[in-house]
Amino acid sequence: MLSKDYKLLDLDKDATVQDARRAYHRMKALYAESSLATYNLMLSEERAEKLDAIERAYMRVCMEIESRSPTHGSAFIPAQAAPPDPPEPGESIGNYLKRCREHLGLTIRDIAARTKIRTTYLEHIESDRISDLPAAVYLRGFVLEFARALELPDPEAITAVYLKRIEREDE
């Protein structure tokens, strides 16, 4: 059964809890209702079953990794870790997205794989390199998908704030 769990999460047998957590979030985003990669390929019931299987596989894999840990009992990291604090006053949305991504243990490549957005655009969004970003019509979709991939509570609001800042910079 465990080998199926590792396969479902696309993990090697020597994976760490951190690897399992990243894999869990990657797979969860891949099969999320809002995922561009799978929305046309699955019925809602199939998607729910897959997400449930991913959840159970993550729990079993983490328990197995924890049992082989020398400090047995301290390695497990809950999948639903509390999100980072909301953006601080004056903090850019790009920096906030970066902080959320790092909090989840995800790389730019992980987000690029989930969203099908080029890593360079994601890096430009995070570092607020406005002059290197595409037109607002594309940027809106990029920021929205970025926030969705991070499973942030209100991706539309985050996108709106980001675009307002871009508009102010262009004036």
C-alpha contacts under 8 A as a table, 3 or more apart, distances in Angstrom:
res1	aa1	res2	aa2	distance
1	M	4	K	5.32
1	M	5	D	6.53
2	L	5	D	4.87
2	L	6	Y	6.22
2	L	57	A	7.77
2	L	60	R	7.19
2	L	61	V	6.84
3	S	6	Y	5.12
3	S	7	K	6.12
4	K	7	K	4.95
4	K	8	L	5.96
5	D	8	L	5.05
5	D	9	L	6.27
5	D	54	I	7.88
5	D	57	A	4.68
5	D	58	Y	7.27
5	D	60	R	7.45
5	D	61	V	6.68
6	Y	9	L	5.24
6	Y	10	D	5.87
6	Y	11	L	4.97
6	Y	12	D	6.65
6	Y	13	K	7.01
6	Y	57	A	7.40
6	Y	61	V	6.87
7	K	10	D	4.73
7	K	11	L	6.08
7	K	12	D	7.92
8	L	11	L	7.81
8	L	54	I	6.96
8	L	57	A	7.32
9	L	20	A	7.42
9	L	23	A	5.67
9	L	24	Y	6.35
9	L	27	M	6.74
9	L	54	I	6.99
9	L	57	A	7.34
9	L	58	Y	7.39
10	D	23	A	6.94
11	L	15	A	6.30
11	L	19	D	7.57
11	L	20	A	7.05
11	L	23	A	7.23
12	D	15	A	5.41
15	A	18	Q	7.96
15	A	19	D	5.70
15	A	20	A	6.67
15	A	65	I	7.76
16	T	19	D	5.04
16	T	20	A	6.28
16	T	65	I	6.76
17	V	20	A	4.92
17	V	21	R	6.05
17	V	62	C	6.00
17	V	65	I	6.55
17	V	66	E	7.68
17	V	75	A	6.64
17	V	76	F	6.50
17	V	77	I	7.00
18	Q	21	R	5.06
18	Q	22	R	6.24
18	Q	77	I	7.79
18	Q	105	G	7.32
19	D	22	R	5.19
19	D	23	A	6.10
20	A	23	A	5.03
20	A	24	Y	5.97
20	A	58	Y	6.81
20	A	61	V	7.31
20	A	62	C	6.94
21	R	24	Y	5.03
21	R	25	H	6.29
21	R	58	Y	7.62
21	R	77	I	7.44
21	R	79	A	6.26
21	R	105	G	7.74
22	R	25	H	5.27
22	R	26	R	6.09
22	R	104	L	7.18
22	R	105	G	6.07
22	R	106	L	6.16
23	A	26	R	4.99
23	A	27	M	6.06
24	Y	27	M	5.28
24	Y	28	K	5.96
24	Y	54	I	6.97
24	Y	55	E	7.58
24	Y	58	Y	6.23
24	Y	79	A	7.45
25	H	28	K	5.01
25	H	29	A	6.05
25	H	79	A	7.68
25	H	104	L	7.89
26	R	29	A	5.30
26	R	30	L	6.18
26	R	110	D	7.04
26	R	114	R	6.98
27	M	30	L	4.91
27	M	31	Y	6.34
27	M	54	I	7.28
28	K	31	Y	5.42
28	K	32	A	5.93
28	K	51	L	6.39
28	K	54	I	7.18
29	A	32	A	5.00
29	A	35	S	6.53
29	A	114	R	6.76
29	A	149	A	5.88
29	A	151	E	7.89
30	L	35	S	5.81
30	L	37	A	6.57
30	L	38	T	6.84
30	L	114	R	6.15
31	Y	35	S	6.21
31	Y	37	A	7.96
31	Y	38	T	6.24
31	Y	39	Y	7.83
31	Y	47	R	6.29
31	Y	50	K	7.40
31	Y	51	L	6.67
32	A	35	S	5.19
32	A	47	R	7.55
32	A	51	L	7.79
33	E	39	Y	6.48
33	E	44	S	7.89
33	E	47	R	7.66
34	S	39	Y	6.83
34	S	148	R	7.58
35	S	38	T	5.81
35	S	39	Y	5.78
35	S	114	R	7.87
35	S	115	T	7.84
36	L	39	Y	5.68
36	L	115	T	7.23
37	A	40	N	7.98
37	A	114	R	7.57
37	A	115	T	7.78
38	T	41	L	5.13
38	T	42	M	6.56
39	Y	42	M	6.32
40	N	43	L	7.95
42	M	46	E	5.96
42	M	47	R	6.05
43	L	46	E	5.23
43	L	47	R	6.19
44	S	47	R	5.05
44	S	48	A	6.14
45	E	48	A	5.10
45	E	49	E	6.20
46	E	49	E	5.12
46	E	50	K	6.15
47	R	50	K	5.10
47	R	51	L	6.14
48	A	51	L	5.13
48	A	52	D	6.10
49	E	52	D	5.06
49	E	53	A	6.16
50	K	53	A	5.04
50	K	54	I	6.16
51	L	54	I	5.01
51	L	55	E	6.19
52	D	55	E	5.05
52	D	56	R	6.29
53	A	56	R	5.17
53	A	57	A	6.01
54	I	57	A	5.06
54	I	58	Y	6.05
55	E	58	Y	5.23
55	E	59	M	6.41
56	R	59	M	5.21
56	R	60	R	6.29
57	A	60	R	5.20
57	A	61	V	6.00
58	Y	61	V	5.20
58	Y	62	C	6.06
59	M	62	C	5.27
59	M	63	M	6.20
60	R	63	M	5.14
60	R	64	E	6.18
61	V	64	E	5.06
61	V	65	I	6.12
62	C	65	I	5.05
62	C	66	E	5.90
62	C	76	F	6.12
63	M	66	E	4.96
63	M	67	S	6.11
63	M	76	F	7.22
64	E	67	S	5.11
64	E	68	R	6.62
65	I	68	R	5.38
65	I	69	S	6.31
65	I	75	A	7.85
66	E	69	S	5.04
66	E	72	H	5.69
66	E	73	G	6.11
66	E	74	S	7.31
66	E	75	A	5.50
66	E	76	F	6.20
67	S	72	H	5.61
67	S	73	G	7.31
68	R	72	H	6.87
69	S	72	H	4.98
69	S	73	G	7.77
69	S	75	A	7.06
71	T	74	S	6.19
71	T	75	A	7.56
72	H	75	A	7.05
73	G	76	F	7.04
77	I	81	A	7.58
78	P	81	A	5.62
83	P	100	C	7.12
83	P	103	H	7.59
83	P	152	L	7.91
84	P	99	R	7.47
84	P	100	C	6.10
84	P	103	H	6.83
85	D	88	E	7.86
86	P	96	Y	7.72
87	P	90	G	8.00
87	P	91	E	5.85
87	P	92	S	7.49
87	P	93	I	7.08
87	P	96	Y	5.76
88	E	91	E	5.21
91	E	95	N	6.75
91	E	96	Y	6.97
92	S	95	N	5.27
92	S	96	Y	6.31
92	S	128	D	7.68
92	S	162	Y	7.97
93	I	96	Y	4.83
93	I	97	L	6.09
93	I	126	E	7.62
93	I	158	I	7.10
93	I	161	V	7.48
93	I	162	Y	5.92
94	G	97	L	5.19
94	G	98	K	6.31
94	G	125	I	5.36
94	G	126	E	3.84
94	G	127	S	5.91
94	G	128	D	5.79
94	G	162	Y	7.74
95	N	98	K	5.02
95	N	99	R	6.14
95	N	126	E	5.38
95	N	127	S	6.54
95	N	128	D	7.82
96	Y	99	R	5.01
96	Y	100	C	6.19
96	Y	126	E	7.83
97	L	100	C	5.10
97	L	101	R	6.10
97	L	126	E	6.40
97	L	146	F	7.84
97	L	147	A	7.09
98	K	101	R	5.08
98	K	102	E	6.15
98	K	126	E	5.63
99	R	102	E	5.24
99	R	103	H	6.04
100	C	103	H	4.95
100	C	104	L	6.38
100	C	150	L	6.96
101	R	104	L	5.29
101	R	105	G	6.45
101	R	106	L	5.42
101	R	107	T	7.05
101	R	150	L	6.45
102	E	105	G	4.88
102	E	106	L	5.70
102	E	107	T	7.13
103	H	106	L	7.63
104	L	150	L	7.86
106	L	110	D	5.87
106	L	111	I	7.15
107	T	110	D	5.06
107	T	111	I	6.59
108	I	111	I	5.19
108	I	112	A	6.09
108	I	119	T	6.13
108	I	122	L	6.93
108	I	123	E	7.32
109	R	112	A	4.87
109	R	113	A	6.04
109	R	119	T	6.33
110	D	113	A	5.18
110	D	114	R	6.34
111	I	114	R	5.05
111	I	115	T	6.00
111	I	116	K	7.96
111	I	117	I	7.89
111	I	146	F	7.01
111	I	149	A	6.70
112	A	115	T	5.22
112	A	116	K	5.17
112	A	117	I	5.04
112	A	118	R	5.91
112	A	119	T	5.70
112	A	122	L	7.50
113	A	116	K	5.40
113	A	117	I	7.52
114	R	149	A	6.69
115	T	145	E	6.16
115	T	146	F	6.86
115	T	149	A	6.96
117	I	121	Y	6.96
117	I	122	L	7.07
117	I	142	F	6.87
118	R	121	Y	5.48
118	R	122	L	6.59
119	T	122	L	5.04
119	T	123	E	6.08
120	T	123	E	5.06
120	T	124	H	6.12
121	Y	124	H	4.97
121	Y	125	I	6.13
121	Y	132	D	7.95
121	Y	133	L	6.55
122	L	125	I	5.07
122	L	126	E	6.24
122	L	142	F	7.93
122	L	146	F	7.86
123	E	126	E	5.14
123	E	127	S	6.13
124	H	127	S	5.20
124	H	128	D	5.72
124	H	129	R	4.96
124	H	130	I	7.18
124	H	132	D	6.61
124	H	133	L	6.51
125	I	128	D	5.11
125	I	129	R	6.56
125	I	130	I	7.54
125	I	133	L	7.27
125	I	143	V	7.58
126	E	129	R	7.98
129	R	132	D	5.59
129	R	133	L	6.75
130	I	133	L	5.27
130	I	166	I	6.96
133	L	139	L	7.11
134	P	138	Y	6.22
134	P	139	L	5.95
135	A	138	Y	5.59
135	A	139	L	6.08
136	A	139	L	4.72
136	A	140	R	5.86
136	A	163	L	7.33
137	V	140	R	5.52
137	V	141	G	7.04
138	Y	141	G	5.41
138	Y	142	F	6.32
139	L	142	F	4.92
139	L	143	V	6.08
140	R	143	V	5.46
140	R	144	L	6.09
140	R	159	T	6.34
140	R	163	L	7.01
141	G	144	L	5.08
141	G	145	E	6.04
142	F	145	E	5.29
142	F	146	F	6.04
143	V	146	F	4.96
143	V	147	A	6.15
143	V	158	I	7.96
143	V	159	T	5.66
143	V	162	Y	7.85
144	L	147	A	5.27
144	L	148	R	6.18
144	L	155	P	5.63
144	L	156	E	6.29
144	L	158	I	7.61
144	L	159	T	5.56
145	E	148	R	4.93
145	E	149	A	5.97
145	E	155	P	7.91
146	F	149	A	5.18
146	F	150	L	6.46
147	A	150	L	5.15
147	A	151	E	6.30
147	A	152	L	5.66
147	A	155	P	5.11
147	A	158	I	7.38
147	A	159	T	7.86
148	R	151	E	4.77
148	R	152	L	6.07
148	R	155	P	5.88
149	A	152	L	7.83
151	E	155	P	7.99
152	L	155	P	5.99
154	D	157	A	5.53
154	D	158	I	6.49
155	P	158	I	5.10
155	P	159	T	6.12
156	E	159	T	5.09
156	E	160	A	6.16
157	A	160	A	5.02
157	A	161	V	6.23
158	I	161	V	5.28
158	I	162	Y	6.21
159	T	162	Y	5.07
159	T	163	L	6.15
160	A	163	L	5.20
160	A	164	K	6.15
161	V	164	K	5.16
161	V	165	R	6.36
162	Y	165	R	5.31
162	Y	166	I	6.40
163	L	166	I	4.93
163	L	167	E	6.16
164	K	167	E	5.07
164	K	168	R	6.29
165	R	168	R	5.11
165	R	169	E	6.28
166	I	169	E	5.11
166	I	170	D	6.30
167	E	170	D	5.15
167	E	171	E	6.52
168	R	171	E	5.36
